[in-house]
Amino acid sequence: MREYLAQYPRARHFDVARIVIDQAVRLGVAQADFTGLPAKWQPINDYGAKVQAHVIDKY
């Protein structure tokens, strides 16, 4: 995500990340979602923006 967002202006990072994540959720599911444990916050740009999501591993 970090490399993908680097090609967009900082003001668009939130919108672009939201679109990408919404589409990814439609394509698959993270097995870790079924554990009931929250995902770790991970940075997605160099300005401090973070996302909390499990890695999609089942399509």
C-alpha atoms as an extended CHARMM CRD file, in Angstrom:
* protein
*
        59  EXT
         1         1  MET       CA              0.0000000000        0.0000000000        0.0000000000  PROA      1               0.0000000000
         2         2  ARG       CA              2.8140000000        2.3770000000        0.8760000000  PROA      2               0.0000000000
         3         3  GLU       CA              4.4000000000        2.1010000000       -2.5850000000  PROA      3               0.0000000000
         4         4  TYR       CA              1.0210000000        2.4510000000       -4.2900000000  PROA      4               0.0000000000
         5         5  LEU       CA              0.0930000000        5.5920000000       -2.3530000000  PROA      5               0.0000000000
         6         6  ALA       CA              3.4580000000        7.1880000000       -3.1300000000  PROA      6               0.0000000000
         7         7  GLN       CA              2.2650000000        7.8800000000       -6.6770000000  PROA      7               0.0000000000
         8         8  TYR       CA             -0.6550000000       10.0260000000       -5.4510000000  PROA      8               0.0000000000
         9         9  PRO       CA             -0.6760000000       13.4340000000       -3.7350000000  PROA      9               0.0000000000
        10        10  ARG       CA             -0.7860000000       13.2600000000        0.0530000000  PROA      10              0.0000000000
        11        11  ALA       CA             -4.2540000000       14.8510000000        0.1150000000  PROA      11              0.0000000000
        12        12  ARG       CA             -5.6360000000       11.8240000000       -1.7770000000  PROA      12              0.0000000000
        13        13  HSD       CA             -4.0710000000        9.0600000000        0.3410000000  PROA      13              0.0000000000
        14        14  PHE       CA             -7.1590000000        8.4790000000        2.4980000000  PROA      14              0.0000000000
        15        15  ASP       CA             -9.5320000000        8.2420000000       -0.4690000000  PROA      15              0.0000000000
        16        16  VAL       CA             -7.2400000000        6.0010000000       -2.5100000000  PROA      16              0.0000000000
        17        17  ALA       CA             -6.5440000000        3.6870000000        0.4430000000  PROA      17              0.0000000000
        18        18  ARG       CA            -10.2620000000        3.4070000000        1.1910000000  PROA      18              0.0000000000
        19        19  ILE       CA            -11.0650000000        2.4670000000       -2.4250000000  PROA      19              0.0000000000
        20        20  VAL       CA             -8.2800000000       -0.1330000000       -2.5920000000  PROA      20              0.0000000000
        21        21  ILE       CA             -9.2520000000       -1.7210000000        0.7300000000  PROA      21              0.0000000000
        22        22  ASP       CA            -12.9690000000       -1.7710000000       -0.1520000000  PROA      22              0.0000000000
        23        23  GLN       CA            -12.1820000000       -3.6150000000       -3.3890000000  PROA      23              0.0000000000
        24        24  ALA       CA             -9.8010000000       -6.0420000000       -1.6680000000  PROA      24              0.0000000000
        25        25  VAL       CA            -12.4550000000       -6.9880000000        0.8810000000  PROA      25              0.0000000000
        26        26  ARG       CA            -14.8040000000       -7.9190000000       -1.9600000000  PROA      26              0.0000000000
        27        27  LEU       CA            -12.2040000000      -10.2740000000       -3.4250000000  PROA      27              0.0000000000
        28        28  GLY       CA            -11.2390000000      -12.2470000000       -0.3530000000  PROA      28              0.0000000000
        29        29  VAL       CA            -11.2220000000      -12.7440000000        3.3690000000  PROA      29              0.0000000000
        30        30  ALA       CA             -8.5590000000      -12.8750000000        6.0390000000  PROA      30              0.0000000000
        31        31  GLN       CA             -8.5840000000      -16.0890000000        8.0410000000  PROA      31              0.0000000000
        32        32  ALA       CA             -7.3490000000      -14.0530000000       11.0110000000  PROA      32              0.0000000000
        33        33  ASP       CA            -10.6870000000      -12.1850000000       11.0290000000  PROA      33              0.0000000000
        34        34  PHE       CA            -12.2760000000      -15.3180000000       12.4600000000  PROA      34              0.0000000000
        35        35  THR       CA             -9.9640000000      -15.4150000000       15.4850000000  PROA      35              0.0000000000
        36        36  GLY       CA            -11.6470000000      -12.4300000000       17.0800000000  PROA      36              0.0000000000
        37        37  LEU       CA             -8.3130000000      -10.7140000000       17.6570000000  PROA      37              0.0000000000
        38        38  PRO       CA             -7.8610000000       -7.1580000000       16.3960000000  PROA      38              0.0000000000
        39        39  ALA       CA             -5.3860000000       -6.5360000000       13.5980000000  PROA      39              0.0000000000
        40        40  LYS       CA             -2.2390000000       -4.5300000000       14.2540000000  PROA      40              0.0000000000
        41        41  TRP       CA             -2.0820000000       -0.9390000000       13.0420000000  PROA      41              0.0000000000
        42        42  GLN       CA              0.3330000000       -0.6810000000       10.1110000000  PROA      42              0.0000000000
        43        43  PRO       CA              1.7200000000        2.4960000000        8.5130000000  PROA      43              0.0000000000
        44        44  ILE       CA              0.6790000000        3.1290000000        4.9100000000  PROA      44              0.0000000000
        45        45  ASN       CA              2.5830000000        6.3360000000        4.1310000000  PROA      45              0.0000000000
        46        46  ASP       CA              5.4350000000        8.4640000000        5.3880000000  PROA      46              0.0000000000
        47        47  TYR       CA              3.0870000000       10.9810000000        7.0320000000  PROA      47              0.0000000000
        48        48  GLY       CA              1.7990000000        8.8110000000        9.8660000000  PROA      48              0.0000000000
        49        49  ALA       CA             -1.3620000000        7.3870000000        8.2840000000  PROA      49              0.0000000000
        50        50  LYS       CA             -2.1130000000        3.8440000000        9.4370000000  PROA      50              0.0000000000
        51        51  VAL       CA             -4.5810000000        1.0870000000        8.6090000000  PROA      51              0.0000000000
        52        52  GLN       CA             -5.8770000000       -1.6800000000       10.8360000000  PROA      52              0.0000000000
        53        53  ALA       CA             -6.6170000000       -4.8060000000        8.8190000000  PROA      53              0.0000000000
        54        54  HSD       CA             -5.6400000000       -8.4500000000        8.5990000000  PROA      54              0.0000000000
        55        55  VAL       CA             -3.9080000000       -9.6340000000        5.4330000000  PROA      55              0.0000000000
        56        56  ILE       CA             -6.3570000000      -11.2170000000        2.9880000000  PROA      56              0.0000000000
        57        57  ASP       CA             -5.2360000000      -14.8050000000        2.5190000000  PROA      57              0.0000000000
        58        58  LYS       CA             -8.2960000000      -16.6140000000        1.1440000000  PROA      58              0.0000000000
        59        59  TYR       CA             -9.9100000000      -15.7540000000       -2.1780000000  PROA      59              0.0000000000
